[in-house]
Amino acid sequence: GAAGFPIPPGFVGAGTWIRSIANRDFGTIEVKIITYVPSDANQQYDVGETIISEISGTIDTDIKIDLLGFNLATVYVDAAWSGCNVGDPATNTPTAEVAPGKFCKINAFDKIQDGISNVYGSTVNVAAGTYTATTGALAIIDKPLTLAGSGQSGATATVLDGGIYGTGEDASGVGNGWPRAIVVRSSNVTVQNLKVTKFQGNQTTVGGYGIVARGENAWTGSGDKTFAGLTFKDITFDDAYYGLRLSRTDGAIVEGLTYGVTSGLPDYGIYATRSTNALIQNNTLNQGSLWLAEGSDNSRILNNTITNAPYNGIWVGIGF
C-alpha cells in the first residue's frame, strides 16, 4: 500500500505493507499476504499468524495482517495467463487467482523465464501450450531446479518454438551466435517432458541448439565450470540443428530423447565434449548423429536407436 491508502480486502501481494498517518483510523482492514521465507532467513512471523501493525500514534487494532503459507518451491507457467491482473490497492482490484491456489505473478506466470526467476526451491511446471522465442532463449537456468513440461505431443504438449529468433542469430553475447531454446548454467538441473522445435539458425553463419549446457567461460561469464547432476529426459527435438549440446559436465543422464527433422537440416541429436561419467541411453535419433567427443571418460552409451544419420551413427573420440 501507499501512505494514507488502505489495502482493500482480498488484495493479495508479496511484501505488502501498510503505512498509516498518525492517529488515523482506517476502519477494519484485512490483508492477506502470500509469503515465502527461505529456511536460512530470520523468520519473525509464523505462517497463519495474525499481526497487529503499529507505525505511530494510537494502535489501530482493526488492521490485521494474515500470513498465508505459500511455498514457492513449486511455481507454474501457462501461456494462457498472459495479461493476468496483479491487482491494485488504489482501485480496489485484487490479485487474480488464475487457478485454485495460483496467483498472478506470485506463483503463476505466463513466461518460462519468469517462473525460473521466481521459484525458490525445486520445480517449475510448464503447462501445455506453445511458448515462442522472440529475442533470446526461452529459459536460462542458473540455479538447481526441475523444469517439467506436461507432454511431448498432442493436446498435452509443452512446445518451445524458436519463431523468428530460432532462424536467425543470437545477439546476447553469451557463448556463440547460435539461437537456443534452453541454456543450463547450473549443476543439479533436470529438464523433462517437453518438445523443442525450430531452432535451426540461419544455416549460413550459425546453426541452433535445442538445449545447451556448456561450462566454458564464454557461457558462464565467470570462468570454466563443471556442471554436475544434470538430467535430460523425455524430450523431443524437431528441427533443432543440435538437439542437446553438453560440455564440461559430469554424471549427466540423457534418456528418452527423440530427434528428428521435418523441414530443416539434420546434424547432431546429442553432442558432448569433456562430459565425464555420462549415461546416454534409450534415445531415438532419426537423421541425427551421436558424438561423444574428447574428455568424456567413463561414459556409457546404451540401447540407443539411430537411423539415417548424416554422419557416423555413433562417433566416440576427437574430430578428424
URWO-V726550 format. One line per field, one symbol per residue. ss: DSSP state (A for helix, B for strand, O for the rest). psi: psi as a letter, one per 30 degrees, with the letter a starting at -180 (. if undefined). burial: # if it has 9 or more other C-alpha atoms within 8 Angstrom, else .. A space follows every 10 residues. Layout:
BEGIN
ss=???
psi=???
burial=???
END
This chain:
BEGIN
ss=OOOOOOOOOO OBBOOOOOOO OOOOOOOOBB BBBBBOOOOO OOOOOOOOOB BBOOOOOOOO OOBBBBBBBO OOOBBBBOAA AOOOOOOBAA AOBOOOBBBO OBBBOOOBBO OAAAAAAAOO OOBBBBOOBB BBOOOOOOBB BOOOBBBBOO OOOAAAOBBB BOOOAAAOBO OOOOOOOBBB BBBBOOOOBB BBBBBBBBBO OOOOOOOBBB BBBBOOAAAA OOOOOOBBOO BBBBBBBBBB OBBBBBBBBB OOBBBOOBBB OOOOOOOBBB BBBBBBOOBB BOOBBBOOBB BBOOOOOOOB BBOOBBBOOO OOOBBBOOOO
psi=llkfklklkf kklkhklkkk kkgkjfakkk kkkkkkjlfg likfllkfkk kkkkelakkj ffjkkkkkjj jgfklkkkff gkglkfljef ghjlkkjflk gkkkgegklf keeeeeffki cfkjkklklk jkkefakfkj jglklkjjaf lflafgkjkj kfaeefgbkk gfgkbagklk ekkkhllhkk klhlkkkhif afgeflalkd kkjkglefee ghlklkklhk kjkikkkkhk ekdkjkkhlk gkkjkgkkkl kefaklbkek jkkhjlhkjj lhljjjgklj jjakghlglk jkhkkkkhkf bkekjkall.
burial=#...####.# ###....### ........## #####..... .......... .##..#...# ..#######. .########. #....####. .#######.. .###.##### ######.##. .######### ###..##### #.######## ##...##### ###.###### ...#..#### ########## ########## ##...##### ########## ....###### ########## ########## ########## #..#.##### ########## ########## ####.#..## ...#.##.## ..#.#.....
END
